[in-house]
Amino acid sequence: MRDVTDAGFETDVLAAERPVVVDFWAPWCGPCRAIHPILEQLEAQTGGEVEFARMNVDENPEVAARYGVLSLPTVILFASGEPRETVIGARPRSHFERAFAAWLGAAA
């Protein structure tokens, strides 16, 4: 899972050829730390068909504000330059699998 910034968001996420799951997080956020291993597992499962990235909202507030990220963690799947699915809060792996099924299923 790579880090993305406000400066690189357009290129790294919106212009990406594959769907990108972006984890909006902060170092002080306990629930953010709880879901990180889940997202890493999903990333490994997709075999590179779906990219996974994370954005520290304390260091990169512009993109978080643009997409209305008000609670952490917020995970947004972007495809073809558009936000397609959003999961807010710490959820079990099964919740992420259901929310992103259309993209993860194609990759699995």
C-alpha positions as CSV (number, residue, x, y, z in Angstrom):
1,M,0.0,0.0,0.0
2,R,1.6,3.3,-1.1
3,D,1.1,6.8,0.3
4,V,-0.5,9.4,-1.9
5,T,-0.5,13.2,-1.4
6,D,-2.6,16.2,-2.4
7,A,0.0,17.0,-5.0
8,G,0.0,13.6,-6.6
9,F,-3.6,12.6,-6.2
10,E,-4.6,13.5,-9.7
11,T,-1.9,11.4,-11.3
12,D,-1.7,8.6,-8.8
13,V,-5.5,8.0,-8.2
14,L,-7.7,9.8,-10.7
15,A,-5.7,9.1,-13.8
16,A,-4.8,5.5,-12.7
17,E,-5.5,2.8,-15.2
18,R,-6.8,0.5,-12.5
19,P,-9.3,1.1,-9.7
20,V,-7.6,2.6,-6.6
21,V,-8.9,2.1,-3.0
22,V,-7.8,5.1,-0.9
23,D,-7.6,4.9,2.8
24,F,-8.0,8.4,4.4
25,W,-6.3,8.1,7.8
26,A,-4.4,9.9,10.5
27,P,-1.6,8.6,12.8
28,W,-3.6,9.4,15.9
29,C,-6.6,7.4,14.7
30,G,-6.9,4.0,16.4
31,P,-9.7,2.6,14.1
32,C,-7.5,3.6,11.1
33,R,-4.7,1.3,12.5
34,A,-7.3,-1.4,13.0
35,I,-8.4,-1.6,9.3
36,H,-4.9,-1.2,7.8
37,P,-4.2,-5.0,8.0
38,I,-7.6,-5.7,6.4
39,L,-6.8,-3.4,3.4
40,E,-3.4,-5.0,3.1
41,Q,-5.0,-8.5,2.9
42,L,-7.5,-7.3,0.2
43,E,-4.6,-5.8,-1.7
44,A,-2.7,-9.1,-1.7
45,Q,-5.9,-10.9,-2.8
46,T,-6.3,-8.7,-5.9
47,G,-3.0,-9.6,-7.5
48,G,-2.5,-6.0,-8.6
49,E,-5.8,-5.6,-10.4
50,V,-6.9,-3.0,-7.8
51,E,-4.4,-0.6,-6.4
52,F,-4.4,0.4,-2.7
53,A,-3.2,3.7,-1.3
54,R,-3.4,5.7,1.9
55,M,-3.6,9.4,2.5
56,N,-2.7,11.1,5.8
57,V,-5.4,13.7,6.1
58,D,-3.3,15.7,8.6
59,E,-0.6,16.3,6.0
60,N,-3.0,16.3,3.0
61,P,-6.2,18.1,3.8
62,E,-7.2,19.3,0.3
63,V,-8.3,16.1,-1.2
64,A,-10.0,14.9,2.0
65,A,-12.0,18.2,2.0
66,R,-12.8,17.8,-1.7
67,Y,-14.4,14.4,-1.1
68,G,-16.1,15.3,2.1
69,V,-14.0,13.1,4.4
70,L,-15.2,14.2,7.8
71,S,-14.8,10.9,9.8
72,L,-11.8,8.6,10.0
73,P,-11.2,6.1,8.7
74,T,-12.9,6.7,5.4
75,V,-12.1,4.4,2.5
76,I,-13.1,5.4,-1.0
77,L,-12.7,3.3,-4.2
78,F,-12.0,5.4,-7.2
79,A,-12.5,4.0,-10.7
80,S,-12.2,5.9,-14.0
81,G,-11.4,9.1,-12.1
82,E,-14.6,9.0,-10.0
83,P,-15.4,7.9,-6.5
84,R,-17.5,4.7,-6.8
85,E,-17.9,3.3,-3.3
86,T,-17.3,4.7,0.2
87,V,-16.9,2.9,3.6
88,I,-16.8,5.1,6.7
89,G,-15.5,3.8,10.0
90,A,-13.8,0.7,11.1
91,R,-15.6,-2.3,9.6
92,P,-14.9,-6.0,9.4
93,R,-13.2,-7.4,6.3
94,S,-16.6,-8.8,5.1
95,H,-18.0,-5.3,4.9
96,F,-15.2,-4.1,2.7
97,E,-15.5,-7.2,0.5
98,R,-19.2,-6.6,0.0
99,A,-18.8,-2.8,-0.7
100,F,-16.0,-3.4,-3.2
101,A,-17.3,-6.7,-4.6
102,A,-17.7,-5.5,-8.2
103,W,-14.1,-4.6,-8.4
104,L,-12.5,-7.1,-6.1
105,G,-14.5,-10.0,-7.7
106,A,-13.1,-9.1,-11.1
107,A,-9.6,-9.2,-9.6
108,A,-10.0,-12.4,-7.6
